[in-house]
Amino acid sequence: NERCDARVLRLMKRLLVLSGVLIAAGAAPSGAVDIVNRDRVAHDVVINRSDGSSEEITVKARGKLADVCKACVVVVGESTTEATGDVTVTIEGGKVSINTR
């Protein structure tokens, strides 16, 4: 009986720790980069991700793209910025800048 009780207690502790980890993971921010275009014209944006992949996307005038990457270099024309985590890359006057959220 004591062995069974000890097993149940260990299992309950593990479940409690696991549920805490899952709750913390769900409550954590996504930590992804957003892009906001404040200009009145659309812009072609090149996203160079940290894994080596690259993608060209168009951000509409006054548009927003959410969760573009976790870590990347954002290129608009000849303007570039390195973005990591929970930040917003803003396009204004055809140039990129970073704003923390």
DSSP file (Angstrom, degrees, kcal/mol; ACC not computed):
  #  RESIDUE AA STRUCTURE BP1 BP2  ACC     N-H-->O    O-->H-N    N-H-->O    O-->H-N    TCO  KAPPA ALPHA  PHI   PSI    X-CA   Y-CA   Z-CA
    1    1 A N     >        0   0    0      0, 0.0     4,-2.5     0, 0.0     5,-0.2   0.000 360.0 360.0 360.0 -42.2    0.0    0.0    0.0
    2    2 A E  H  >  +     0   0    0      2,-0.2     4,-2.3     1,-0.2     5,-0.2   0.879 360.0  51.9 -66.0 -36.4    2.8    2.4    0.9
    3    3 A R  H  > S+     0   0    0      2,-0.2     4,-2.1     1,-0.2    -1,-0.2   0.902 110.9  47.9 -64.8 -40.5    4.5    1.7   -2.5
    4    4 A C  H  > S+     0   0    0      2,-0.2     4,-2.4     1,-0.2    -2,-0.2   0.912 111.5  49.9 -65.7 -42.8    1.3    2.4   -4.3
    5    5 A D  H  X S+     0   0    0     -4,-2.5     4,-2.4     1,-0.2    -2,-0.2   0.889 110.0  51.0 -62.9 -39.7    0.8    5.6   -2.4
    6    6 A A  H  X S+     0   0    0     -4,-2.3     4,-2.4     2,-0.2    -1,-0.2   0.897 110.4  49.3 -65.4 -40.4    4.4    6.7   -3.2
    7    7 A R  H  X S+     0   0    0     -4,-2.1     4,-2.5     2,-0.2    -2,-0.2   0.918 111.5  48.6 -63.6 -43.7    3.8    6.0   -6.9
    8    8 A V  H  X S+     0   0    0     -4,-2.4     4,-2.5     1,-0.2    -2,-0.2   0.906 111.3  50.5 -63.1 -41.4    0.6    8.0   -6.9
    9    9 A L  H  X S+     0   0    0     -4,-2.4     4,-2.2     2,-0.2    -2,-0.2   0.919 111.0  47.9 -63.6 -44.2    2.3   10.8   -5.1
   10   10 A R  H  X S+     0   0    0     -4,-2.4     4,-2.4     2,-0.2    -2,-0.2   0.911 112.5  49.8 -62.0 -42.4    5.2   10.9   -7.7
   11   11 A L  H  X S+     0   0    0     -4,-2.5     4,-2.5     1,-0.2    -2,-0.2   0.908 110.1  50.0 -63.1 -42.5    2.7   10.8  -10.6
   12   12 A M  H  X S+     0   0    0     -4,-2.5     4,-2.2     2,-0.2    -1,-0.2   0.890 109.9  50.9 -64.4 -39.2    0.7   13.6   -9.1
   13   13 A K  H  X S+     0   0    0     -4,-2.2     4,-2.4     2,-0.2    -2,-0.2   0.926 110.9  48.7 -63.1 -44.8    3.8   15.7   -8.7
   14   14 A R  H  X S+     0   0    0     -4,-2.4     4,-2.9     1,-0.2    -2,-0.2   0.916 111.4  49.3 -61.7 -43.2    4.8   15.1  -12.3
   15   15 A L  H  X S+     0   0    0     -4,-2.5     4,-2.6     1,-0.2    -1,-0.2   0.887 110.5  50.9 -63.9 -38.1    1.4   16.0  -13.5
   16   16 A L  H  X S+     0   0    0     -4,-2.2     4,-1.9     2,-0.2    -2,-0.2   0.919 112.5  45.4 -65.1 -44.1    1.4   19.2  -11.5
   17   17 A V  H  X S+     0   0    0     -4,-2.4     4,-2.2     2,-0.2    -2,-0.2   0.933 114.0  49.6 -64.5 -45.8    4.8   20.2  -12.9
   18   18 A L  H  X S+     0   0    0     -4,-2.9     4,-2.5     1,-0.2    -2,-0.2   0.908 110.0  49.9 -61.2 -43.2    3.8   19.4  -16.4
   19   19 A S  H  X S+     0   0    0     -4,-2.6     4,-2.3     1,-0.2    -1,-0.2   0.886 109.9  51.9 -65.2 -36.5    0.5   21.3  -16.1
   20   20 A G  H  X S+     0   0    0     -4,-1.9     4,-2.4     2,-0.2    -1,-0.2   0.902 109.9  48.9 -64.0 -40.6    2.5   24.3  -14.8
   21   21 A V  H  X S+     0   0    0     -4,-2.2     4,-2.4     2,-0.2    -2,-0.2   0.922 112.0  48.8 -63.9 -44.3    4.9   24.1  -17.8
   22   22 A L  H  X S+     0   0    0     -4,-2.5     4,-1.9     2,-0.2    -2,-0.2   0.890 111.8  48.7 -64.7 -39.5    2.0   23.9  -20.2
   23   23 A I  H  X S+     0   0    0     -4,-2.3     4,-1.8     2,-0.2    -1,-0.2   0.924 112.1  49.1 -65.9 -43.8    0.2   26.9  -18.6
   24   24 A A  H  X S+     0   0    0     -4,-2.4     4,-1.1     1,-0.2    -2,-0.2   0.897 110.7  50.7 -63.6 -39.6    3.4   29.0  -18.7
   25   25 A A  H  < S+     0   0    0     -4,-2.4    -1,-0.2     1,-0.2    -2,-0.2   0.884 111.3  48.0 -66.5 -37.4    4.0   28.1  -22.3
   26   26 A G  H  < S+     0   0    0     -4,-1.9    -1,-0.2     1,-0.2    -2,-0.2   0.808 113.3  47.6 -72.0 -29.2    0.5   29.1  -23.3
   27   27 A A  H  < S+     0   0    0     -4,-1.8    -1,-0.2    -5,-0.1    -2,-0.2   0.626  90.1 101.6 -87.2 -13.9    0.7   32.4  -21.4
   28   28 A A  S  < S-     0   0    0     -4,-1.1    -3,-0.0    -3,-0.2    -4,-0.0  -0.424  81.8-105.5 -72.2 145.4    4.1   33.3  -22.8
   29   29 A P        -     0   0    0      0, 0.0    -1,-0.1     0, 0.0    -2,-0.1  -0.294  26.3-116.6 -66.7 156.6    4.1   35.9  -25.7
   30   30 A S        -     0   0    0      1,-0.1     3,-0.1     2,-0.1    55,-0.1   0.810  30.9-147.8 -66.6 -28.7    4.8   34.6  -29.1
   31   31 A G        +     0   0    0      1,-0.2    54,-0.4    53,-0.1     2,-0.3   0.819  46.0 142.7  66.8  30.5    8.0   36.6  -29.4
   32   32 A A        -     0   0    0     52,-0.1     2,-0.3    54,-0.1    38,-0.2  -0.748  53.2-109.7-108.5 154.7    7.6   37.1  -33.1
   33   33 A V  E     -A   69   0A   0     36,-3.6    35,-3.2    -2,-0.3    36,-0.6  -0.622  28.5-162.0 -83.5 133.4    8.4   40.1  -35.3
   34   34 A D  E     - b   0  88A   0     53,-2.1    55,-3.4    -2,-0.3     2,-0.4  -0.800   7.1-145.7-107.1 155.7    5.5   42.1  -36.8
   35   35 A I  E     -Ab  65  89A   0     30,-2.8    30,-2.8    -2,-0.3     2,-0.4  -0.992  12.9-172.4-124.3 129.6    5.8   44.6  -39.7
   36   36 A V  E     -Ab  64  90A   0     53,-2.8    55,-3.0    -2,-0.4     2,-0.7  -0.983  10.9-154.5-121.8 129.1    3.8   47.8  -40.0
   37   37 A N  E     + b   0  91A   0     26,-3.0    25,-0.2    -2,-0.4    55,-0.2  -0.903  14.5 176.3-103.1 111.1    3.8   50.0  -43.1
   38   38 A R        +     0   0    0     53,-2.8    54,-0.2    -2,-0.7    -1,-0.1   0.518  51.2 101.8 -89.3  -6.5    2.9   53.6  -42.2
   39   39 A D  S    S-     0   0    0     52,-0.5    23,-1.5     2,-0.2    24,-0.2  -0.317  78.6-125.8 -77.2 161.7    3.4   54.8  -45.8
   40   40 A R  S    S+     0   0    0     21,-0.2     2,-0.3    22,-0.1    21,-0.2   0.349  92.5  64.8 -86.7   5.1    0.6   55.5  -48.3
   41   41 A V  S    S-     0   0    0     19,-0.1    21,-0.3    18,-0.0    -2,-0.2  -0.931  89.4-107.4-126.4 151.6    2.2   53.1  -50.8
   42   42 A A        -     0   0    0     -2,-0.3     2,-0.4    19,-0.2    18,-0.2  -0.402  33.5-152.2 -71.5 153.8    2.8   49.4  -50.7
   43   43 A H  E     -D   59   0B   0     16,-2.2    16,-3.0    -2,-0.1     2,-0.5  -0.991  13.7-130.9-131.4 138.9    6.4   48.1  -50.2
   44   44 A D  E     -D   58   0B   0     -2,-0.4    33,-0.4    14,-0.2     2,-0.4  -0.770  32.0-165.2 -82.3 129.5    8.2   44.9  -51.2
   45   45 A V  E     -D   57   0B   0     12,-3.9    12,-3.0    -2,-0.5     2,-0.5  -0.960  13.2-150.3-122.8 132.4    9.9   43.5  -48.2
   46   46 A V  E     -DE  56  75B   0     29,-2.6    29,-2.5    -2,-0.4     2,-0.6  -0.902  10.0-159.7-101.7 128.6   12.6   40.9  -48.1
   47   47 A I  E     -DE  55  74B   0      8,-3.4     8,-1.9    -2,-0.5     2,-0.7  -0.941   4.5-169.4-109.3 114.4   12.7   38.7  -45.0
   48   48 A N  E     -DE  54  73B   0     25,-2.7    25,-2.5    -2,-0.6     6,-0.2  -0.900  18.4-153.0-103.5 104.9   16.1   37.0  -44.4
   49   49 A R  E >   - E   0  72B   0      4,-2.4     3,-1.8    -2,-0.7    23,-0.2  -0.332  24.0-114.9 -80.8 159.9   15.4   34.5  -41.6
   50   50 A S  T 3  S+     0   0    0     21,-2.0    22,-0.1     1,-0.3    -1,-0.1   0.704 113.4  64.4 -66.7 -19.9   18.0   33.2  -39.2
   51   51 A D  T 3  S-     0   0    0     20,-0.2    -1,-0.3     2,-0.1     3,-0.1   0.446 121.9-103.6 -83.5   2.2   17.7   29.7  -40.6
   52   52 A G  S <  S+     0   0    0     -3,-1.8    -2,-0.1     1,-0.4     2,-0.1   0.275  81.3 127.5  96.9 -10.7   19.0   30.9  -43.9
   53   53 A S        -     0   0    0     -5,-0.1    -4,-2.4     2,-0.0    -1,-0.4  -0.418  40.5-159.9 -78.6 158.5   15.7   31.0  -45.8
   54   54 A S  E     -D   48   0B   0     -6,-0.2     2,-0.3    -2,-0.1    -6,-0.2  -0.983  10.1-179.4-140.1 147.7   14.5   34.2  -47.6
   55   55 A E  E     -D   47   0B   0     -8,-1.9    -8,-3.4    -2,-0.3     2,-0.5  -0.995  18.1-145.6-149.6 140.1   11.2   35.4  -48.7
   56   56 A E  E     +D   46   0B   0     -2,-0.3     2,-0.3   -10,-0.2   -10,-0.2  -0.940  27.7 169.8-108.3 128.3    9.9   38.5  -50.5
   57   57 A I  E     -D   45   0B   0    -12,-3.0   -12,-3.9    -2,-0.5     2,-0.5  -0.920  29.9-126.2-132.7 158.2    6.5   39.8  -49.5
   58   58 A T  E     -D   44   0B   0     -2,-0.3     2,-0.6   -14,-0.2   -14,-0.2  -0.921  15.0-155.7-107.3 128.5    4.5   42.9  -50.2
   59   59 A V  E     -D   43   0B   0    -16,-3.0   -16,-2.2    -2,-0.5     3,-0.1  -0.917  23.8-127.1-102.6 120.6    3.1   44.9  -47.3
   60   60 A K    >   -     0   0    0     -2,-0.6     3,-2.4   -18,-0.2   -23,-0.2  -0.129  39.4 -76.8 -61.7 159.5    0.1   46.9  -48.4
   61   61 A A  T 3  S+     0   0    0      1,-0.3   -21,-0.2   -21,-0.2   -19,-0.2  -0.382 122.0   1.3 -56.1 131.6   -0.1   50.7  -47.8
   62   62 A R  T 3  S+     0   0    0    -23,-1.5    -1,-0.3   -21,-0.3   -24,-0.1   0.736 109.8 142.5  57.4  24.9   -0.9   51.2  -44.1
   63   63 A G    <   -     0   0    0     -3,-2.4   -26,-3.0   -24,-0.2     2,-0.3  -0.386  40.2-149.5 -94.3 170.8   -0.8   47.4  -43.8
   64   64 A K  E     -A   36   0A   0    -28,-0.2     2,-0.4    -2,-0.1   -28,-0.2  -1.000   4.9-163.3-141.6 138.9    0.4   45.1  -41.1
   65   65 A L  E     -A   35   0A   0    -30,-2.8   -30,-2.8    -2,-0.3     3,-0.3  -0.993  17.8-151.6-119.8 128.8    1.9   41.6  -41.1
   66   66 A A  E     +     0   0A   0     -2,-0.4   -32,-0.2   -32,-0.2   -33,-0.1  -0.735  67.0   5.7-102.5 148.9    1.9   39.7  -37.8
   67   67 A D  E     +     0   0A   0     -2,-0.3   -33,-0.2   -35,-0.2    -1,-0.2   0.894  69.4 159.5  52.9  52.2    4.4   37.0  -36.7
   68   68 A V  E     -     0   0A   0    -35,-3.2     2,-0.3    -3,-0.3   -34,-0.1   0.881  63.6 -27.0 -72.4 -39.8    6.7   37.3  -39.7
   69   69 A C  E     -A   33   0A   0    -36,-0.6   -36,-3.6    16,-0.1    -1,-0.2  -0.969  43.1-127.6-163.7 168.9    9.7   35.6  -38.0
   70   70 A K  S    S+     0   0    0      1,-0.4    15,-2.9    -2,-0.3     2,-0.3   0.768 102.6   3.6 -92.7 -37.2   11.4   35.0  -34.6
   71   71 A A  E    S+ F   0  84B   0     13,-0.2   -21,-2.0    -3,-0.1    -1,-0.4  -0.925  87.4 131.0-151.1 122.8   14.7   36.4  -35.8
   72   72 A C  E     -EF  49  83B   0     11,-2.7    11,-3.2    -2,-0.3     2,-0.5  -0.974  52.3-108.8-160.9 169.5   15.4   38.0  -39.2
   73   73 A V  E     -EF  48  82B   0    -25,-2.5   -25,-2.7    -2,-0.3     2,-0.5  -0.966  32.1-152.0-108.4 127.6   16.8   40.8  -41.2
   74   74 A V  E     -EF  47  81B   0      7,-2.9     7,-1.7    -2,-0.5     2,-0.5  -0.884  11.9-168.7-104.7 127.0   14.1   43.0  -42.8
   75   75 A V  E     +EF  46  80B   0    -29,-2.5   -29,-2.6    -2,-0.5     2,-0.4  -0.967  14.7 173.4-122.3 126.5   15.1   44.8  -46.1
   76   76 A V  E >  S- F   0  79B   0      3,-2.9     3,-2.6    -2,-0.5     2,-0.3  -0.961  71.7 -50.4-128.9 112.5   13.1   47.5  -47.8
   77   77 A G  T 3  S-     0   0    0    -33,-0.4    18,-0.1    -2,-0.4   -31,-0.1  -0.456 122.3 -23.9  60.0-121.3   14.9   49.0  -50.7
   78   78 A E  T 3  S+     0   0    0     -2,-0.3     2,-0.5    -3,-0.1    -1,-0.3   0.317 118.8  99.7-102.1   6.5   18.4   49.9  -49.4
   79   79 A S  E <   +F   76   0B   0     -3,-2.6    -3,-2.9    15,-0.3     2,-0.3  -0.813  49.9 175.2 -97.0 130.4   17.1   50.1  -45.8
   80   80 A T  E     +F   75   0B   0     -2,-0.5     2,-0.3    -5,-0.2    -5,-0.2  -0.944  11.2 178.4-132.7 154.2   17.7   47.1  -43.5
   81   81 A T  E     -F   74   0B   0     -7,-1.7    -7,-2.9    -2,-0.3     2,-0.5  -0.982  26.3-128.1-151.4 148.2   17.3   46.3  -39.8
   82   82 A E  E     -F   73   0B   0     -2,-0.3     2,-0.4    -9,-0.2    -9,-0.2  -0.845  29.8-170.2 -96.6 128.1   17.8   43.2  -37.7
   83   83 A A  E     +F   72   0B   0    -11,-3.2   -11,-2.7    -2,-0.5     2,-0.4  -0.967  10.4 172.4-126.9 135.0   14.8   42.1  -35.7
   84   84 A T  E     -F   71   0B   0     -2,-0.4   -13,-0.2   -13,-0.2     2,-0.1  -0.995  48.6 -20.2-141.6 132.8   14.5   39.6  -32.9
   85   85 A G  S    S+     0   0    0    -15,-2.9     2,-2.0   -54,-0.4   -16,-0.1  -0.401 114.2   2.1  81.4-148.2   11.7   38.7  -30.6
   86   86 A D  S    S+     0   0    0     -2,-0.1    15,-1.4   -53,-0.1     2,-0.3  -0.491  94.5 119.0 -85.2  71.3    8.7   40.7  -29.6
   87   87 A V  E     - C   0 100A   0     -2,-2.0   -53,-2.1    13,-0.2     2,-0.5  -0.877  55.9-131.3-131.2 163.3    9.3   43.8  -31.8
   88   88 A T  E     -bC  34  99A   0     11,-3.2    11,-2.8    -2,-0.3     2,-0.6  -0.978  13.3-147.8-115.8 126.5    7.5   45.7  -34.6
   89   89 A V  E     -bC  35  98A   0    -55,-3.4   -53,-2.8    -2,-0.5     2,-0.4  -0.845  20.3-156.5 -90.2 122.4    9.5   46.7  -37.7
   90   90 A T  E     -bC  36  97A   0      7,-2.9     7,-1.8    -2,-0.6     2,-0.6  -0.860   8.4-154.0-106.0 133.0    8.0   50.0  -38.9
   91   91 A I  E     +bC  37  96A   0    -55,-3.0   -53,-2.8    -2,-0.4   -52,-0.5  -0.927  27.5 158.4-103.3 121.4    8.2   51.2  -42.5
   92   92 A E  E >   - C   0  95A   0      3,-2.6     3,-1.3    -2,-0.6    -2,-0.0  -0.962  68.5  -1.4-146.6 125.2    8.0   54.9  -42.8
   93   93 A G  T 3  S-     0   0    0     -2,-0.4     3,-0.1     1,-0.2    -1,-0.1   0.784 128.8 -61.8  65.5  26.5    9.3   57.0  -45.6
   94   94 A G  T 3  S+     0   0    0      1,-0.3     2,-0.3   -17,-0.0   -15,-0.3   0.561 116.4 108.7  76.6   8.3   10.5   53.8  -47.3
   95   95 A K  E <   -C   92   0A   0     -3,-1.3    -3,-2.6   -17,-0.1     2,-0.3  -0.895  62.4-130.9-119.9 149.4   12.9   53.1  -44.4
   96   96 A V  E     +C   91   0A   0     -2,-0.3     2,-0.3    -5,-0.2    -5,-0.2  -0.739  27.6 166.4-100.0 145.6   12.7   50.5  -41.7
   97   97 A S  E     -C   90   0A   0     -7,-1.8    -7,-2.9    -2,-0.3     2,-0.4  -0.947  30.4-114.6-147.0 166.6   13.1   51.0  -37.9
   98   98 A I  E     -C   89   0A   0     -2,-0.3     2,-0.4    -9,-0.2    -9,-0.2  -0.880  22.3-176.0-112.1 136.7   12.4   48.9  -34.8
   99   99 A N  E     -C   88   0A   0    -11,-2.8   -11,-3.2    -2,-0.4     2,-0.2  -0.999  22.0-134.4-126.2 129.7    9.8   49.6  -32.1
  100  100 A T  E      C   87   0A   0     -2,-0.4   -13,-0.2   -13,-0.2   -14,-0.0  -0.535 360.0 360.0 -79.6 150.6    9.6   47.4  -29.0
  101  101 A R              0   0    0    -15,-1.4   -14,-0.1    -2,-0.2    -1,-0.1   0.408 360.0 360.0-101.4 360.0    6.2   46.3  -27.9
